[in-house]
């Protein structure tokens, strides 16, 4: 079981369940009757499709509308450190370093993250803790709030993850992304970034209830405050915006 959930083929058990088409074909060339293996895999594929469809129906039924335009007043910095928004996002002031804490959250830029992949539990209402997701976001002004670009880039990353042809400037990143146990902070190569100052990172929601309706938005866009400029392979410092501020 990986960081992001359940592998139905491996969890089903049995060497035959995990055989590739190439392995089955090779066995057939040697004269083995593989019809039972093919039959079992067909049954598993059908069940997986049915499970995915059922999950998709549950996800849509639990969708919570969001309106990112409601966040526009909170983008400007420095923020009022006495406001309800500041208190809700920054939380309780630390005993030491209070002034630095205030300055950090008062001036932290708001960014939008687009989901590349996420623990499946995050797509349904719940009260989970420390559930992981992978986000892509941009820091440059043409792309930082461009929802269509962010979603399109997230899709390109997902496609490249399963592609056999990965551009040289993305190979290190994709290699890490393919490891479901990995946690990372990576700048996107030019082949994915399309001229943007773009990053892909893992993030764990300490509490799922911070999200609108206690789940990821259906469009996959989550707003954060970026506490510090990201650095390659240094844990990213993000604070999610409480869902009540952008739930429609």
N, C-alpha and C positions, 0 to 999 in steps of 0.2 A: 504494500500500500504506500503510495507516494504522498508527498506533502499536500497535493491538491485533490486527493480523493481516492476513488476506488477503481481498480483495473478489473473489469468483469471477466475478461478471458483468463487472466492469471489466477484470479480468485476462484474460478470455476473448478480448477484442479485438473490434473491429468496432463501427461505430455502431449496427447493428441489435440487437446483443446488449444494449445499454444503453437502448434505447428504452422509454419508459413506455407503459402501456396507452392513455393519453390521446393520446400522439403517434401510436401505431399507428392508433387510431380516426380521428384527424384525417386521416391519409394515405388511409385507406380511403374517407372521405367525398369526397376529391378524385379518387377513381377508381383509386387504385393497388392492385395486387394485393399484399397483405401476408401471404399464406399462408405463404411461405417464412420470413418473419421470425417469425411466430407459431409455426411448426414448430420453428425453431431455439430459441426461448425455451422452448418446452415441453420440448425435449430437455435444455436446460440446467437447467431447474427439476427435472426428474426426476433428473438426475445429482447436483444439489446435495442433494436429499432423500436419495439413496442414500449420498452422502459423509457427510452429517450422521448418518445412522443407523449407518454403520460407525464413525464417530468415537465416537458414544455407546456402542457396544458395547465399543470399546477402553477407553474411560474407565471404564465399569463394571467391566470385567475387571481394571483396575489399581487399583481402589478400595482404600484403606487405612482400616480402622476407627479412629476417634478417640474419646477419652473426655475431655471438657472438665472433668469432675469431678476429674480427677487434678491440675488446676491450682489447685484451691481453696486448698491450703496456701501457695501462692506469691502470693496476692492481697494478703495483709496487708503493711502497711508500718509502719515501715522494715524492709527486708529485711537479713538477715545478709550483710554484704559479704564474708565469708569462705566462704560456701556455694558448692557446686558450681553451683547454679542461677544465682547472681549472676555467677559467672565465665563461665558458658556464654552468658548473655544479654548482659552488658555487654562482654565481650571483654577485651582487654589494656588495662591502665591507661595513660593518656597520661603522657608525661614531665612535662608541666606541667599544673597544675590538677587534680591527682589527687584532692584532697579534694572539689572541686565535682563531679567525675565520680562519685565514690562516692555523694555525697548525691543526685545526679540519679537514678541507677539504684536506689538504695535506696528512694527515695520515689515513683518513677514509678508511676502507677496502671496496672494491667493492664486492658486493654479487649478486647472481641471485635469483629472486623470481619467484615461479611458481604459477599461478593463481589457486585458489581453487574455487572461485566464484567471479563474478563481475557484476556490473550494465550492463545491456544488451547494453546500448548506447556505452559502451567502446569497443565493438567488431566491431563497424562500424565507418568509418571516421566521425569526428565531431569536434565541438569546445566547448564541454561541460566543465563545471568547477565544481570542488569538487565532482566528481563522485567516488563512493567507490568501492573497491575491497578487496578481502581477498587473502593474499599470504602466502606461506610457504617458508622458506629459512633455510639454514644451515650455521654454522660458522666454523665448523671443516674442515680441509683441504681435507679429502677424499670425502666430500659431497658438499662443498660450490659451486663448478662449475660443479657438476655432474647433467647434465640436465635430463637424464633419471631417476635418482633417485628422483629428485625434482618433476618431472611430475608424477611419480608413487606414490609418497607420497601424492601429491595433490589429486590424484584419490582415494587413500585409505581414506583420510579425508572425501571426498565427499560421499563415500560409507558408512562410519561409521556414518555420519550425519543422514542418513535415516534408519540406522539399529536399530533393536530392542534389539540387544545385544552389549552393549558398555563396553569394559574392564574398570575395576575400576580406572586404572591410567589415563583414558581419559574422565571420566564421567563429571567432572567439565568443562573441555574445550568444549566438545560436547554440553553440556547444553547451554553454552553461544553462541556457533556457531549457534545453532538452532534458536536463537532470531535474526531475520533479522534487528532489530534496534540496535544491540549491536556493540560496538567498543572495541577492545581488543588487548592485546599482551600476548601471552601464550606460554610457553615452551611445546613441545610435550612430552607426556608420552612415556615410553619405547615401548609400543605396537605399536606406530606409528613411533617413531624416529629411530628404528632399529640401535641403537648405536650412532646416530648422535646428535650433539648439534643443535637441530632444533627448530624453532619457527614458530608460525602461528599468523599473525597480520592483522588488518584492516588498510587500507591506502586509502586516498582520493587524487586523482590527482587534484592539484590546476587548472591545465589547461590540457585538453586532448591533446592539440597540442604538448605536450612534447614527445608524443609517435611517433614511426615511422609510417608515413602515417596517423597520427592523430587517431590511433586506437591501441588496444592491438595486439601484434604479434600473428600470427595464432597458434604458438606452446605454447603460454601462458607463455613465459619466459621474464621477465622484469629485467634489471640490475639496481641496485641502489648503492649509497654510503651510508654506515651505519655510521651515525654521532656519535653514542654512543652505547655501548653494551646494548642490550635489557634487560629490567627487567619486571617481571611478572606484568601485569595489569598497567604498566606505558606506556603512549603513545610512540610508537616507533618513532625514529628519522631517517627517510629515505629521501634521495634526489634522484629522478629518473635521470638516464643518458639520455640526449637528444637523440632522435631517430636517428638523423643524424650520430651518431657515430657507430651505429650497423645496420643501414639499408643497405641491400646488394646492 
